[in-house]
Amino acid sequence: MSKKKIIYSDKLAPVRYRLGYAHAVKVGNTIYVAGQVARDREHNICHKRDFLGQIDMIFQNMKDVLEVAGASMQDVVKLNFFCRHLWDMTKMTPIFEKYFGDHVPAMTACEVIQLWHPHFLAEVEAIAVIGEDQIIIEGSEVEGLSKERFHLGPDKD
């Protein structure tokens, strides 16, 4: 039976005693990363009106936590985004590629009224699995549907 390992990164704000949670929990080869926000080691909120700056910092924080747990961004299998404005996510492709390259985790995105602090524009949590190779399985196209029908951005009607 594997034991739960509580993961803390010394590069992130200490949260155990001040806020009562772990940066991540590792069970076997699975790592559950707590929601990351744009907060520095001293608990300062960074990039207050800059969604892309916050996403970059969030992914850096996530990367730091995963490294302590013996994983990388390439081990992430699921991301959950909580954003103040979902349309902001359409701008994040360059930052996403900076951290994930061509890796494709499953993803969920929710628009929320407010996060823990009004200056947070996004929070992202992750699940990573160590020691598994990524295999992309492409299905066949369903008749009547095309990739062009599915897009992020406002409709052009």
C-alpha positions in Angstrom: 0.0 0.0 0.0 1.4 3.4 -1.0 1.5 6.2 1.5 0.4 9.7 0.9 3.3 12.2 0.7 2.6 15.8 1.4 4.6 18.0 -1.0 5.8 21.6 -0.4 8.1 23.7 -2.6 10.4 26.2 -0.9 10.0 28.4 -4.0 6.3 29.0 -3.3 4.5 30.8 -0.5 4.4 28.7 2.7 0.8 27.5 3.0 0.7 24.7 5.6 0.4 26.8 8.8 -0.9 30.1 7.3 -3.6 28.6 5.1 -3.8 25.0 6.1 -3.2 23.1 2.9 -0.4 21.4 0.9 1.1 22.5 -2.4 0.5 18.9 -3.6 -0.2 15.4 -2.4 1.5 12.4 -4.0 -0.2 9.0 -3.8 1.7 6.2 -5.6 2.6 7.6 -9.0 -0.2 10.2 -9.0 0.3 13.8 -7.9 -2.6 16.1 -7.0 -1.5 19.7 -7.3 -3.5 22.3 -5.3 -4.9 25.3 -7.2 -2.0 27.6 -8.1 -2.4 31.4 -8.3 -0.1 34.3 -9.1 1.4 34.7 -5.6 5.1 34.9 -4.8 7.0 33.4 -2.0 6.1 36.2 0.3 2.4 35.8 -0.4 2.3 39.0 -2.6 -0.2 38.9 -5.5 1.6 39.5 -8.8 0.4 40.7 -12.2 -2.8 42.2 -10.8 -4.4 43.2 -14.1 -2.4 40.9 -16.4 -4.0 37.5 -17.2 -1.0 36.3 -19.2 1.4 37.3 -16.5 -0.7 35.4 -13.9 -0.9 32.3 -16.1 2.9 32.3 -16.6 3.4 32.6 -12.9 0.8 29.9 -12.2 2.5 27.5 -14.5 5.9 28.3 -13.1 4.6 27.6 -9.5 3.0 24.4 -10.8 6.3 23.4 -12.4 8.2 24.1 -9.1 5.7 21.9 -7.1 5.9 19.0 -9.6 9.7 19.1 -9.6 9.7 18.6 -5.8 7.4 15.6 -6.3 9.7 14.1 -8.9 7.6 15.0 -11.9 7.4 17.5 -14.8 4.8 19.4 -16.7 4.9 16.5 -19.3 3.4 14.3 -16.5 0.3 16.4 -16.2 -2.8 14.5 -17.3 -5.5 16.9 -16.2 -5.8 20.7 -15.7 -8.7 22.5 -14.2 -8.9 26.2 -14.9 -11.0 28.7 -12.9 -11.0 32.1 -14.6 -12.7 35.4 -14.1 -13.1 35.7 -17.9 -12.9 32.6 -20.0 -12.2 34.6 -23.2 -8.8 35.4 -21.7 -7.8 31.8 -22.2 -7.8 32.3 -26.0 -4.7 34.4 -25.5 -2.6 32.0 -23.5 -1.4 29.6 -26.3 2.2 30.9 -26.3 2.5 30.5 -22.5 0.9 27.1 -22.6 3.3 25.9 -25.2 6.3 27.4 -23.2 5.4 25.0 -20.3 3.8 22.0 -22.1 5.3 22.0 -25.6 3.2 19.5 -27.6 2.0 17.7 -24.5 -1.8 17.6 -24.4 -3.4 17.1 -21.0 -7.2 16.9 -20.5 -8.6 20.2 -19.5 -11.6 21.8 -17.9 -12.3 25.5 -17.7 -14.9 27.3 -15.6 -15.7 31.0 -15.4 -16.2 32.1 -11.8 -17.5 35.3 -10.2 -14.5 35.6 -7.9 -11.5 33.7 -6.7 -9.9 33.7 -3.3 -8.8 37.4 -3.8 -10.3 39.9 -6.2 -6.9 40.5 -7.9 -6.6 36.8 -8.9 -7.7 36.4 -12.5 -7.1 32.6 -12.7 -6.4 29.6 -10.6 -5.2 26.3 -12.0 -5.1 22.9 -10.4 -3.5 19.7 -11.9 -3.2 16.0 -11.7 0.0 14.4 -12.8 1.0 10.7 -13.3 4.6 9.7 -13.2 6.0 6.9 -15.3 3.4 6.7 -18.1 4.1 7.5 -21.7 1.8 9.8 -23.6 0.0 8.1 -26.6 -2.3 10.2 -28.8 -5.2 8.2 -30.1 -7.0 10.0 -32.9 -10.6 8.9 -33.7 -12.3 9.2 -37.0 -14.2 12.3 -38.0 -17.9 12.1 -37.3 -20.0 12.8 -40.4 -21.4 16.3 -40.5 -18.8 17.6 -38.0 -15.5 19.3 -38.9 -12.7 20.7 -36.8 -13.6 24.2 -38.1 -16.9 24.2 -36.2 -15.2 24.1 -32.9 -13.3 27.2 -32.1 -12.5 29.5 -29.2 -13.6 33.0 -29.7 -16.7 35.0 -30.5 -19.0 33.8 -33.1 -18.7 35.5 -36.5 -22.5 35.5 -37.4 
